Amino acid sequence: MWMTERVALVTGGASGIGREVCRALAADGRRVAVADINTAGATETVALIEQAGGAALAVTMDITNSHSVMQGCLAAADEMGPVDILVNVAGWDKFMRFVDTDEDFWDQIIEINYKGVLRTTHACIPHMIERGWGRIINIASDAGRVGSSLEAVYSGAKGGTIAFSKTLARELARKGVTVNVVCPGPTDTPLLGEIVGANDDGERVIGAMANAVPMKRVGQPEEIAPAVVYFASEGASFTTGQTLSVSGGLTMAG
C-alpha cells in the first residue's frame, strides 16, 4: 500500500503521548522510528507496534544534543528510508513558582522543550524540501497559549514552539511541507505523574486543572494521537500553520 512508504520519526516515543502517537501512526500505515533517550521504553513501544502488525524501529536520541539528533535521524533513514513525517513530542517540566527557579532550570526547560524542536526540525527539513513532501507536527501545550500556574518557563518555551511553527509554516508553504501544532491540555502521562509526585501541592494543582476543564477530567494520551494522525495525513496538504487544542474545551479559539 502506498501509504506505507511514508516514514515517521516521533521523539518522546517511549511512553505517554509519544507512545500513543507512534501506535496511531503505525496503525495508519506509517513506518515509525521511535526516538527517545529511554531506549528500553522505545523498544517496548516498537514491540507493541509490531505485535499489532506495524513496522517500527527504536532510535536512541537525546534531543538536547545536536550530534545525537543527527545520528538518530541518519539511523532511521538508513533503516527505514528518509523521514517524511516529524513529530516532536519529547518534553519535560516541573511545577515551580518562577521566583524559585534559576538559570540552570531555565536552560533545562528550554533545551528540551524548545531547542529540542529546533534541532530535530533542522535535521529533517532539508530532505523534506528536496523531496517536495513533508509533515512536521509539534506537540506544544495549552500552557503555551494561555499560561499555566507554576509553569512559567515551560509555558514560555511552548509559546515559542507555537510561534516558531507558524513562521516555519510560512517559509515552507511552497515546498510541499506543512507545519502544525497540537496543544494538549492536562493529560494523564508518566511526566504528569512525576511532576505531581515531586510537588507538595501537586494533587491540589492537578485537581484544579481537571476542574478547569469543561469535561471535568484530564485527557488520556490516546485522545491526543488522532490529531497528529490528521496533520500527518496526505489529506492535510492544505492545512499549515495551525494550532489545535485537544484539551476537553479548556481553551476555545474564536
GIGI-V95089 format. One record per backbone hydrogen bond with DSSP energy under -0.5 kcal/mol. CO is the residue of the C=O (numbers start at 0). NH is the residue of the N-H. If there is no record, write none. Layout:
CO;NH, CO;NH
//
This chain:
0;3, 1;4, 2;5, 5;30, 6;83, 6;84, 7;9, 7;32, 8;10, 8;86, 9;12, 9;34, 10;88, 11;14, 14;17, 14;18, 15;19, 16;20, 17;21, 18;22, 19;23, 20;24, 21;25, 22;26, 23;27, 24;29, 25;28, 30;7, 31;33, 31;56, 32;9, 32;34, 33;58, 34;11, 34;12, 35;60, 36;38, 37;41, 38;42, 39;43, 40;44, 41;45, 42;46, 43;47, 44;48, 45;49, 46;50, 47;51, 48;53, 49;52, 54;31, 56;33, 58;35, 58;60, 60;62, 61;64, 64;68, 65;69, 66;70, 67;71, 68;72, 69;73, 70;74, 71;75, 72;76, 73;77, 74;78, 75;79, 75;80, 76;80, 81;83, 83;134, 84;8, 84;86, 85;87, 85;136, 86;10, 86;88, 87;138, 95;151, 96;99, 97;100, 101;105, 102;106, 103;107, 104;108, 105;109, 106;110, 107;111, 108;112, 109;113, 109;114, 110;115, 113;116, 113;117, 114;118, 115;119, 116;120, 117;121, 118;122, 119;123, 120;124, 123;126, 123;127, 124;128, 125;129, 126;130, 127;131, 127;132, 133;177, 134;85, 135;179, 136;87, 136;138, 137;139, 137;181, 140;143, 141;144, 141;145, 142;146, 147;150, 149;95, 150;154, 151;155, 152;156, 153;157, 154;158, 155;159, 156;160, 157;161, 158;162, 159;163, 160;164, 161;165, 162;166, 163;167, 164;168, 165;169, 166;170, 167;171, 168;172, 169;172, 171;174, 171;176, 175;133, 177;135, 178;240, 179;137, 180;243, 181;139, 181;183, 182;245, 183;141, 185;218, 186;188, 187;220, 188;192, 189;193, 190;194, 191;195, 192;196, 193;197, 195;198, 198;201, 200;204, 201;205, 202;206, 203;207, 204;208, 205;209, 206;210, 207;211, 208;212, 209;212, 212;215, 218;187, 219;222, 219;223, 220;223, 220;224, 221;225, 223;226, 223;227, 224;227, 224;228, 225;229, 226;230, 227;231, 229;232, 232;235, 233;236, 235;238, 237;239, 241;180, 242;244, 243;182, 244;246, 245;184, 246;249, 247;214
//
